[in-house]
Amino acid sequence: MLITILLVTSIIAANLPWLTERTLLVFPPNPSGKSIWMRLLEWLILYIIMGGVAIGLEIKATGGSHSQDWEFYWVSFFLFMIFALPGFIYRHDLKRLLDRRAKN
């Protein structure tokens, strides 16, 4: 059950930077909108936070944390990137199409 909760939470967290205009998910939106660099920074911060949550859940479930090599962290990084794909596509492709259709 913990793994399912972690995966669902990770998918939501990976998509948040592209689904909201708030800076760092807390501060009011900038009138000119968020830049792609701010979205990527938010995404990276959320990746680190979700990694901490995963380590915390591992310690809670097993009583300790297993050491991992660099390959594990690269795989988790790219998996988090794949989780963010729906939000990225929505922000940069689908939203533009929907806005164009609403104007017509």
Secondary structure, 3 states (H helix, E strand, C coil): CHHHHHHHHHHHHHHHHHHCCCECCCECCCCCCCCHHHHHHHHHHHHHHHHHHHHHHHHHHHCCCCCCCHHHHHHHHHHHHHHCHHHHHHHHHHHHHHHHHHHC
